[in-house]
Each structure stands twice: as C-alpha cells, then as structure tokens.
C-alpha cells in the first residue's frame, strides 16, 4: 500500500508540473498530460534507467472515472427533449460522419491485404472521435455554450450510440466465436440496456430531482457519484459502453433544479479524473513501436488520410445545423480528436488471440494513432482561428458567444 500511495503521489505531482507548464505557455493541458505519461512510462524513463511508473490497476480505474465523469458532464448539456428536437440534424450529421469515416478505415485495411474483420476493426478505430477529449476541450476553450458546440455534441451522441452497437457486434465476433445468434444476443442486451436508460431519463425526471434533494453537500456529491458510477459499471459488465451510460445519467439530471449544483460541486472531481485519463493514454504508449517502418508508415498513412475526412465531415455538419463557415470550421477542427473508444476497440483486438494483425499490429498502431490525434485535435481546436483566417474572410460570426 505504501508503494501504491507513493506512486499515486508521483503521478499527481507529474500532472501538476505538466499542467503548470501548459498554463505558463498558454497551451491546452491535454497534450501535456498525455506526453507526461509517455515520459514517465517504462518505455521512456524505464529504458533510460530512471524510476518509471507502471500502469497499475488503480490508475486504470481512475482513468475510467475520468471517462465516466467527462461524459456525465456532456449529458448535463443535453436534455432528452432537446435531443429529440435536434434528432433530424443529429441524424444527418451523424450519418454523414459514419458514411465517410468508418469506410475509409475499412478501405485502408483492405488495401493492405487485411481480412474484412481486421479492416472493420481499423474502421472503428479511425471513425470514432473522442467524447472525453472533445468535451474537456469545449469546456476549457469556453465553446460549450457556443453555436458550434451543438453539431459537435450531437455528432458525439450519434457516435456514442453507434459505437455501443458496434462494440456489441465486435465483442461477440472477436471474443465469443461469434455465431449469428450470439451476436444478436449481445446486441439485444446492449440495446435493451440503453432503452431502459432512455425510458428512465424520459419518465424519471421527478425521481432524478428527488434523488439529489438533500441538505448535505456531502451526501449530494456522494449520491451523484454513486448513481453515475453504479450505472456505468453495470453497463460495462453487460458489454455496453460505460461512457454512453454516464452520458444518459447526466442527461437525466440536466432537466432538474440541481443542474448548477452538480456542475459546481463535481467539476473538481471531473478535472482530476480527466487528467488521470489523459496521463493513462500516455502511460500506455510505447514510442519504440514507431521504430518499425511498417508501424510508423501505417500510422502516418492513417493520420494523413483520416484528418482531412474529419475536418470535412465536421465542417459539413456545421452547415447542416445552419452555421456559417467560421463556426463550421470550428466544428471540423473539434472532431479530429480520437481517444478512449479507439483504445477500447484496440484492446478487444489485442485480446482476441487471433491473427498477428489483430493481436499486435492494430493495437500498436491504435495507441500511437490516439496519441497523435489527441494532441493534433486539441491543437486544432485551440488554434482554430488560424484555419478561419485562412479559409474565410473576416466577417461577423453567427449568433452565440465567441
């Protein structure tokens, strides 16, 4: 226990230094958290003979909390009524995003001579944007109340719902042997669980209100954490994304009188756990795999091929929502980041016991891809103004805060 406590202290100290450096030079903290994890990992410090941090179970757990609470806060930004009102735009933007970005990954895999299953796994990795990283960036940049946040959040909702179906199918095929009946059972469980959550959110607003109606701030926070983590854990146990479950719990509380108290009291928890999540991405990144010409070449190919497609589909999504070019460019920049779901898909492939491509190549490429795209996407959002000036002439923005 002493060793674990000391390692936790080292981790938070590293995060504190990384955050201080980022704030000093006025850059987003996310790339610095990721890079700090890479540096103190066994792959860098360990190889240099310096004390290194291992990916302990407690770090993974805290990283899971980061995903859960980032998506919980994303849900707080949406009420179910608002979601239903925007369903047409969400459907159009989400379908466009899916129709372009999933097939390009599949096409690259097939062009490399991979099997259809291997290409399908790669397609999922390059398709899904990072809800966690994008939500954090929206908050940090102050975009969360802007017009451009709507298509970004709507597309993330579509992606998260689709990925619940995708993961159910992929898990059954990759891990279970994948008879057609087994696939259907897994999908039915996932869809059934999500349906129960939607019904609970739609009809249970009074219960969500009453659940947090306590005088004690301590009990308020404990109850909010309890229901969020419990439902997220139950979802994961059933093969459903914990992030999607947390999103719906946040949505359940979005229409209550407790919304502002939740935001004020849980923000510190969210930010601490989110920092650990980004650190965890770096800690699991082995930069030495990029020494392989094949892995490095594939990584470059994926970054070059899939960054423009996300920029394009994001821009067009903004136009679907009626935004001007300036804010649509922000949407495109915001959708570039990949993160937690790509790593989950890669972990499924790594544990498949299948081909070398599934168990070795895809996981190695995915970790590097997430590292590059999480940093690149964050920088794209922070410096979106440069793209705006390059592409559109100076003109008044559409309604909403800047």
C-alpha positions as CSV (number, residue, x, y, z in Angstrom):
1,X,0.0,0.0,0.0
2,X,2.9,2.4,0.8
3,X,4.3,1.8,-2.7
4,X,0.9,2.4,-4.4
5,X,0.3,5.6,-2.4
6,X,3.8,6.8,-3.3
7,X,3.2,6.1,-7.0
8,X,-0.1,7.9,-6.8
9,X,1.7,10.9,-5.3
10,X,4.3,10.8,-8.1
11,X,1.6,10.6,-10.8
12,X,-0.3,13.6,-9.4
13,X,3.0,15.5,-9.0
14,X,3.9,14.9,-12.6
15,X,0.4,16.0,-13.7
16,X,0.8,19.2,-11.6
17,X,4.1,20.0,-13.3
18,X,2.7,19.3,-16.7
19,X,-0.3,21.5,-16.0
20,X,1.8,24.3,-14.8
21,X,4.0,24.2,-17.9
22,X,0.9,24.2,-20.1
23,X,-0.6,27.2,-18.4
24,X,2.7,29.1,-18.4
25,X,2.9,28.9,-22.2
26,X,-0.8,29.2,-22.7
27,X,-1.5,25.8,-24.3
28,X,-4.1,23.2,-23.6
29,X,-3.2,20.9,-20.8
30,X,-4.4,17.8,-22.6
31,X,-1.2,17.2,-24.8
32,X,1.0,17.9,-21.8
33,X,-0.9,15.3,-19.6
34,X,-0.5,12.7,-22.4
35,X,3.2,13.4,-23.0
36,X,4.0,13.4,-19.3
37,X,2.5,9.9,-19.2
38,X,4.7,8.8,-22.1
39,X,7.8,10.3,-20.4
40,X,7.4,8.6,-17.0
41,X,6.4,5.2,-18.6
42,X,8.6,2.1,-18.6
43,X,9.1,2.7,-22.3
44,X,11.0,6.0,-21.8
45,X,12.1,6.6,-18.2
46,X,12.4,2.8,-17.7
47,X,14.6,2.4,-20.8
48,X,16.8,5.2,-19.6
49,X,17.3,3.5,-16.2
50,X,15.2,6.1,-14.4
51,X,12.3,5.3,-12.0
52,X,9.2,4.7,-14.1
53,X,5.5,4.4,-13.3
54,X,3.7,1.2,-14.3
55,X,0.1,1.1,-15.4
56,X,-1.3,0.0,-12.1
57,X,-4.9,-1.1,-11.7
58,X,-5.7,2.0,-9.6
59,X,-4.5,4.3,-12.4
60,X,-6.8,2.4,-14.9
61,X,-9.7,2.8,-12.5
62,X,-9.2,6.5,-12.0
63,X,-8.9,6.9,-15.8
64,X,-12.2,5.1,-16.1
65,X,-13.7,7.6,-13.7
66,X,-12.3,10.3,-16.0
67,X,-14.2,8.9,-19.0
68,X,-17.4,8.5,-16.9
69,X,-17.5,12.0,-15.5
70,X,-16.5,13.7,-18.7
71,X,-19.4,12.0,-20.4
72,X,-21.7,12.7,-17.4
73,X,-21.0,16.4,-17.9
74,X,-21.6,16.0,-21.6
75,X,-25.0,14.6,-20.7
76,X,-25.7,17.6,-18.5
77,X,-25.6,19.8,-21.6
78,X,-28.4,17.8,-23.2
79,X,-32.0,17.3,-22.1
80,X,-33.8,14.4,-23.8
81,X,-36.4,16.9,-25.2
82,X,-33.6,19.0,-26.7
83,X,-32.0,15.8,-28.1
84,X,-35.3,14.8,-29.7
85,X,-35.9,18.3,-31.1
86,X,-32.5,18.1,-32.8
87,X,-32.9,14.4,-33.9
88,X,-33.1,15.3,-37.6
89,X,-29.9,17.4,-37.6
90,X,-28.2,14.8,-35.4
91,X,-29.2,12.0,-37.7
92,X,-28.0,13.8,-40.8
93,X,-24.7,14.9,-39.4
94,X,-24.1,11.6,-37.6
95,X,-24.9,9.6,-40.8
96,X,-22.5,11.7,-42.8
97,X,-19.8,11.3,-40.3
98,X,-20.3,7.5,-40.2
99,X,-20.6,7.1,-44.0
100,X,-17.3,8.8,-44.6
101,X,-15.0,8.0,-41.7
102,X,-15.8,4.3,-41.0
103,X,-15.4,3.2,-44.6
104,X,-12.1,5.0,-45.1
105,X,-10.6,2.9,-42.3
106,X,-12.0,-0.3,-43.8
107,X,-10.8,0.7,-47.2
108,X,-7.2,1.2,-45.9
109,X,-7.3,-2.1,-44.2
110,X,-8.5,-4.0,-47.3
111,X,-5.9,-2.1,-49.4
112,X,-3.2,-3.5,-47.1
113,X,-4.5,-7.0,-47.8
114,X,-6.1,-7.5,-44.4
115,X,-9.2,-9.6,-43.9
116,X,-12.6,-7.9,-43.7
117,X,-12.8,-8.4,-39.9
118,X,-9.3,-6.8,-39.5
119,X,-10.3,-3.9,-41.8
120,X,-13.6,-3.5,-39.9
121,X,-11.7,-3.1,-36.6
122,X,-9.4,-0.5,-38.1
123,X,-12.5,1.3,-39.5
124,X,-13.9,1.6,-36.0
125,X,-10.7,2.9,-34.6
126,X,-10.4,5.8,-37.1
127,X,-14.1,6.5,-37.1
128,X,-14.9,7.3,-33.5
129,X,-14.0,10.8,-32.2
130,X,-13.1,11.2,-28.5
131,X,-16.1,12.4,-26.5
132,X,-13.8,12.7,-23.4
133,X,-11.1,14.8,-25.0
134,X,-13.5,17.0,-27.1
135,X,-15.8,17.6,-24.1
136,X,-12.8,18.7,-22.0
137,X,-11.5,21.0,-24.8
138,X,-15.0,22.6,-25.3
139,X,-15.1,23.4,-21.6
140,X,-11.5,24.7,-21.4
141,X,-11.9,26.9,-24.5
142,X,-15.3,28.2,-23.5
143,X,-17.0,26.8,-26.6
144,X,-19.5,24.8,-24.6
145,X,-22.2,27.5,-24.9
146,X,-21.4,28.5,-28.4
147,X,-23.4,27.6,-31.6
148,X,-20.6,25.3,-32.8
149,X,-20.9,23.1,-29.8
150,X,-24.3,21.8,-30.9
151,X,-23.2,19.9,-34.0
152,X,-20.2,18.6,-32.2
153,X,-22.2,17.3,-29.2
154,X,-24.9,16.0,-31.5
155,X,-22.4,14.1,-33.6
156,X,-20.7,12.7,-30.5
157,X,-24.1,11.5,-29.2
158,X,-24.7,9.7,-32.6
159,X,-21.2,8.2,-32.5
160,X,-21.5,7.0,-28.9
161,X,-24.9,5.3,-29.6
162,X,-23.5,3.7,-32.8
163,X,-20.4,2.5,-31.0
164,X,-22.5,0.8,-28.4
165,X,-23.9,-1.3,-31.2
166,X,-20.5,-1.7,-32.9
167,X,-18.8,-2.9,-29.7
168,X,-21.6,-5.4,-29.1
169,X,-21.2,-6.9,-32.5
170,X,-17.4,-6.8,-32.4
171,X,-17.2,-8.3,-28.9
172,X,-19.4,-11.2,-29.9
173,X,-17.5,-11.9,-33.1
174,X,-13.9,-11.4,-31.8
175,X,-14.2,-12.8,-28.3
176,X,-17.2,-15.2,-28.4
177,X,-16.7,-17.1,-31.5
178,X,-19.4,-15.1,-33.0
179,X,-22.3,-17.3,-34.1
180,X,-25.1,-15.2,-35.5
181,X,-27.3,-15.9,-32.5
182,X,-24.6,-14.9,-30.1
183,X,-24.1,-11.6,-32.0
184,X,-27.8,-10.9,-31.8
185,X,-28.0,-11.7,-28.1
186,X,-25.1,-9.3,-27.3
187,X,-26.7,-6.6,-29.5
188,X,-30.1,-7.2,-27.9
189,X,-28.6,-6.9,-24.4
190,X,-26.8,-3.6,-25.3
191,X,-29.8,-2.1,-27.0
192,X,-32.1,-3.3,-24.2
193,X,-30.0,-1.6,-21.6
194,X,-29.8,1.6,-23.5
195,X,-33.6,1.5,-24.0
196,X,-34.1,1.2,-20.3
197,X,-31.8,4.2,-19.7
198,X,-33.7,6.3,-22.2
199,X,-37.1,5.4,-20.7
200,X,-35.7,6.2,-17.2
201,X,-34.5,9.6,-18.4
202,X,-37.8,10.4,-20.2
203,X,-40.2,9.3,-17.5
204,X,-38.0,9.6,-14.4
205,X,-37.2,13.3,-14.1
206,X,-39.1,13.6,-10.8
207,X,-37.0,10.7,-9.4
208,X,-33.8,12.3,-10.6
209,X,-34.9,15.5,-8.9
210,X,-35.8,13.8,-5.6
211,X,-32.7,11.7,-5.5
212,X,-30.4,14.7,-5.0
213,X,-32.8,16.7,-2.9
214,X,-30.7,16.6,0.3
215,X,-29.5,19.3,2.6
216,X,-26.0,17.9,3.0
217,X,-23.4,18.9,0.3
218,X,-21.5,15.7,1.2
219,X,-24.5,13.5,0.6
220,X,-25.3,15.4,-2.6
221,X,-21.9,14.6,-4.0
222,X,-21.9,11.0,-2.8
223,X,-25.3,10.3,-4.3
224,X,-24.4,11.8,-7.6
225,X,-21.2,9.9,-7.8
226,X,-22.9,6.7,-6.6
227,X,-25.6,6.6,-9.3
228,X,-23.2,7.6,-12.1
229,X,-20.5,5.1,-11.3
230,X,-23.0,2.3,-10.5
231,X,-24.9,2.6,-13.8
232,X,-21.7,3.0,-15.7
233,X,-20.2,-0.1,-14.1
234,X,-23.4,-2.1,-14.7
235,X,-23.3,-1.1,-18.4
236,X,-19.7,-2.2,-18.7
237,X,-20.5,-5.5,-17.1
238,X,-23.2,-6.1,-19.8
239,X,-20.8,-5.2,-22.6
240,X,-22.2,-1.6,-23.1
241,X,-20.0,1.4,-23.1
242,X,-19.7,3.0,-19.6
243,X,-19.3,6.4,-21.3
244,X,-22.7,6.1,-23.1
245,X,-24.4,5.1,-19.8
246,X,-22.8,8.0,-17.9
247,X,-24.0,10.3,-20.7
248,X,-27.6,9.3,-20.2
249,X,-27.4,9.7,-16.4
250,X,-26.1,13.2,-16.9
251,X,-29.0,13.8,-19.3
252,X,-31.4,12.6,-16.6
253,X,-30.1,15.3,-14.3
254,X,-30.0,18.0,-17.0
255,X,-33.6,19.0,-16.5
256,X,-33.6,19.1,-12.7
257,X,-33.1,22.1,-10.4
258,X,-29.8,20.5,-9.4
259,X,-28.0,21.2,-12.6
260,X,-25.9,24.1,-11.5
261,X,-25.1,22.5,-8.1
262,X,-23.9,19.4,-10.0
263,X,-21.7,21.4,-12.3
264,X,-20.2,23.5,-9.4
265,X,-19.6,20.6,-7.0
266,X,-18.4,17.9,-9.4
267,X,-16.2,19.9,-11.6
268,X,-13.1,19.4,-9.4
269,X,-13.7,15.6,-9.4
270,X,-14.2,15.6,-13.2
271,X,-11.0,17.6,-13.8
272,X,-8.8,15.4,-11.6
273,X,-10.0,12.2,-13.0
274,X,-9.8,13.6,-16.6
275,X,-6.2,14.5,-16.0
276,X,-5.5,10.9,-15.0
277,X,-7.3,9.6,-18.1
278,X,-5.0,11.6,-20.4
279,X,-2.0,10.6,-18.4
280,X,-3.1,6.9,-18.7
281,X,-3.2,7.2,-22.5
282,X,0.5,8.4,-22.5
283,X,1.5,5.8,-19.9
284,X,0.3,3.0,-22.3
285,X,2.0,4.4,-25.3
286,X,5.2,2.7,-26.3
287,X,7.0,5.1,-28.6
288,X,9.5,2.4,-29.6
289,X,6.9,0.7,-31.8
290,X,7.2,3.7,-34.1
291,X,10.8,2.5,-34.8
292,X,9.2,-0.2,-37.0
293,X,9.0,1.1,-40.5
294,X,5.7,-0.7,-41.2
295,X,4.0,0.6,-38.0
296,X,5.3,4.1,-38.5
297,X,4.3,4.1,-42.1
298,X,0.8,2.9,-41.3
299,X,0.5,5.5,-38.6
300,X,1.4,8.3,-41.0
301,X,-1.0,6.9,-43.6
302,X,-3.9,6.9,-41.1
303,X,-3.2,10.4,-39.8
304,X,-2.8,11.9,-43.3
305,X,-5.9,10.0,-44.6
306,X,-8.3,10.5,-41.7
307,X,-7.6,14.0,-40.5
308,X,-9.0,15.7,-43.7
309,X,-12.1,13.5,-43.6
310,X,-13.0,14.5,-40.1
311,X,-12.3,18.2,-40.9
312,X,-14.6,17.8,-43.9
313,X,-17.5,16.0,-42.3
314,X,-17.3,18.3,-39.3
315,X,-17.5,21.3,-41.5
316,X,-20.4,19.9,-43.4
317,X,-22.1,19.0,-40.1
318,X,-21.9,22.7,-39.1
319,X,-23.6,23.6,-42.3
320,X,-26.3,21.1,-41.7
321,X,-27.0,23.0,-38.4
322,X,-27.1,26.2,-40.3
323,X,-23.8,27.6,-39.1
324,X,-21.7,30.0,-41.1
325,X,-18.3,29.0,-42.5
326,X,-16.4,30.3,-39.5
327,X,-18.2,28.2,-36.9
328,X,-18.4,25.2,-39.2
329,X,-14.6,25.3,-39.4
330,X,-14.5,25.1,-35.6
331,X,-16.7,22.1,-35.7
332,X,-14.4,20.4,-38.2
333,X,-11.3,21.2,-36.0
334,X,-13.2,19.9,-33.0
335,X,-14.0,16.5,-34.4
336,X,-10.4,15.5,-35.3
337,X,-9.5,14.0,-31.9
338,X,-9.6,10.3,-31.3
339,X,-9.3,8.7,-27.9
340,X,-10.9,6.3,-25.4
341,X,-13.2,4.3,-27.7
342,X,-10.3,3.7,-30.2
343,X,-8.3,2.3,-27.4
344,X,-11.2,0.1,-26.2
345,X,-11.5,-1.3,-29.8
346,X,-7.8,-1.9,-29.9
347,X,-7.9,-3.7,-26.5
348,X,-10.6,-6.0,-27.9
349,X,-8.4,-6.8,-30.9
350,X,-5.3,-7.4,-28.7
351,X,-7.2,-9.9,-26.5
352,X,-8.7,-11.8,-29.5
353,X,-5.9,-14.4,-29.7
354,X,-6.4,-14.1,-33.5
355,X,-4.1,-13.1,-36.3
356,X,-0.9,-11.0,-35.9
357,X,-2.7,-8.1,-37.4
358,X,-5.4,-8.2,-34.8
359,X,-3.3,-9.0,-31.7
360,X,-0.2,-7.0,-32.5
361,X,-0.3,-4.6,-35.4
362,X,-3.7,-2.9,-34.8
363,X,-3.1,-2.4,-31.0
364,X,0.4,-0.9,-31.6
365,X,-0.9,1.4,-34.4
366,X,-4.0,2.4,-32.4
367,X,-2.1,3.6,-29.3
368,X,0.2,5.8,-31.5
369,X,-2.8,7.0,-33.5
370,X,-4.7,8.0,-30.4
371,X,-1.6,9.8,-29.0
372,X,-1.1,11.7,-32.3
373,X,-4.7,12.5,-32.9
374,X,-5.5,13.6,-29.3
375,X,-2.6,16.1,-29.4
376,X,-3.3,17.2,-33.0
377,X,-7.1,17.5,-32.4
378,X,-6.5,19.5,-29.3
379,X,-4.2,21.9,-31.1
380,X,-6.6,22.2,-34.0
381,X,-9.3,23.4,-31.6
382,X,-7.0,25.8,-29.7
383,X,-5.8,27.3,-33.0
384,X,-9.0,27.1,-35.0
385,X,-8.8,30.8,-35.6
386,X,-5.8,30.3,-37.9
387,X,-7.9,28.0,-40.1
388,X,-10.8,30.5,-40.0
389,X,-8.5,33.3,-41.3
390,X,-7.1,31.0,-44.0
391,X,-10.4,29.8,-45.3
392,X,-12.9,32.6,-44.8
393,X,-12.7,36.3,-45.0
394,X,-13.3,38.4,-41.8
395,X,-17.0,38.7,-41.2
396,X,-19.4,38.7,-38.3
397,X,-20.0,35.3,-36.7
398,X,-23.4,33.8,-36.3
399,X,-25.2,34.2,-33.0
400,X,-23.7,32.8,-29.9
401,X,-20.7,33.6,-27.7
402,X,-17.2,33.7,-29.1
